């Protein structure tokens, strides 16, 4: 018996608007399976489109932060927010992008003890502050990030990724979104 992937209705692919169905089918062809986030969020098509537009705008950039650095922020902040789905799914993506089978687990379990470069340490610490205590961010925090070599666009991206995934984590927890089994073994 398959366990439910969401507390809310999950539509059949045939029931979805053409654009959403086509996107999901493309993802399925590329990865060999459909990540449950696509199916769970397809329940509300307008929000699905907005969610993935924001996700792609933050995560698919080729300038500034590397794709692995972006995933590091997701895993560390998602772990802090207690989001099983995002830690497991983005942990798999991070292992692939970083070509490092250990980094995802380190960031998820204790980001302060993870094997990080000085740049990565600054990035993760700032992302965690945005995720957990954004009201306390002051100009000195941004000055410290600049002194560590980050551009204003990179600082914005770190904060925006942490903020976006705070919303994503809460939505995944609301729906009790189940990670696909395929994610657990990827790049191990």
N, C-alpha and C positions, 0 to 999 in steps of 0.2 A: 504494500500500500504506500503510495506516494504521500509524503507529508505536504500540507498546504504551504504555498510560498507567500501568502499574504492573508491577513485577517479580513480583507475586503475582496469583492469579486475580482476574478482574473478573467478577462475576456479571451475568447478564442481568436486566433489570428484572423480567421475568416470574417470576424465581426468588426475588425478595426478599420478605421479610415485608411485609404490607399497609401498615403504618405507614411503613416506610422507602420503599417504592415510591411511596406517596402524597406524601410529603415531596419526593422527587426529582422527581416529575411537577409539583408546584407550583413548584419552583425552575425547571424547564424552561419552564413557561408564562410565568413572570415574566421570565426572562432570555433566552429564545429558544434556549438550549442547556443541557446538563447539565455543570456544572463537574466536571472529572475527580476532584476530591477526594471527591465524593459516591459516585462509582462505585468508586473505589479502596478507600475505607473501608467500603463496603457488604459487602466480603468477610467482615467480622466484625461481624455485626449488633449485638451487645451493646456492643461498643466504639464502633461508629458512633453509637449512641444517646447514650452517655456523652460522647463527643467533642463532638457538636453541642449537647448540653445545656450543657456548660461553655462552648463557643464563644458560644452565644446569650446566656448569663448575663453574659458579659463584654462582648460587642460590640453587643448590641441595647438597651442602656440609653438612656434619654432624659434622664437627669440627670447632672450632673457633667461629665466630659469630653465633648466633641462627638464625633460619629461620625467626623468627619475626623481629629480628634486621635487617636482609638483606632486608626485605620488607619495614621496616621503611625508610631505605635509599632510596629505589625506590620511595616511595610516596613523601617524602620531596623533592628530587631532581627533580622528574617529575613535581611536582607542580611549582617549580621554573622555569622549562623549558616550562611551559604552556601546558602540554600534558594531555588532557582530558582522552584519552584511558588509559594511564598507571596509572593515579591517580585513576580512577574508578575501573579498573581491579585489580590492586595491592592493592588498598585500601580495596577491598573485601577480598583478600587473607590475608592482614595484620590483619583485624578484626578477621578472623578465627584463625590465628596463635598466635596472642597476646591475644585472648579471651577478647578483649576490644572493645566495639562498638564505642568508642569515638576517639581513637587514630588516625585513618586514617583521619578523618575530621580535627582534630587539626593540624596534620602535613601538610595537604594540604592547609589549610587556613592561618595558621601562625605558622611555625615550631618553632619560638622563644618563643611562648607562650604555646606550647604543654606540657602536663603533662609528663615529662621525668625524668628518674633517672639521676644522674650525668654522669654515663657511656654513657647512650643514648644521653645526651646533647653533650658530646664530639664527639661522633660518628656522629651525625647529623650535627653539626657545621663543622666538617672536611669534610664530604661528600658534604655539600653545598659549601664549599670553592673549592673543586675539580670541582664541577659542574659549578660554576660561576666565579671562578677566579684562575684557576689552575696555571697560570703563576706566581702567587705570593706565591706559596707554597715554604717554606724554611725549612731547617733542624730543626729549632726551632719548627715548626708545628709537625713534627714527634716526636721530643723529648717530646713535651707536650702530645701527644697521648700515648707514652710509659709510661710517668709519671702517666697517667690516668689508666694504667693497660692493654693497648692494646699490643698485640704481633705484630711483624713485618708482619706476615701473615694476621692478622686481619686488620692492617692499609692498607696493599695492597688490601685486599678484599673491604674495604670501598671505596677506590679510584677507584678500577676497576669496582665496581657496579655503582658508580656515573658516571664514564666515559662510560660504556656500555649503561646505560640508557639515557645518553645524546644523543648517537647515536640513540637508540631506539625511544626516544621522537621525535627527528627530523624526523625520518622515519614515525612515526605515524602521525605527523602533516602534512608531505608532502602528505600522502595518504588520510588524513582526516578520519583516521580510527575511526569508530563508536564503542563505548563500547556496549557490549551486555546488554540488559535490565536486564538480570538475575543478573548481578554484583551489581546493585544498592541496592538490598534488602538483599544481603547475610550478615549473621551474625549481623543483626541489632536487 
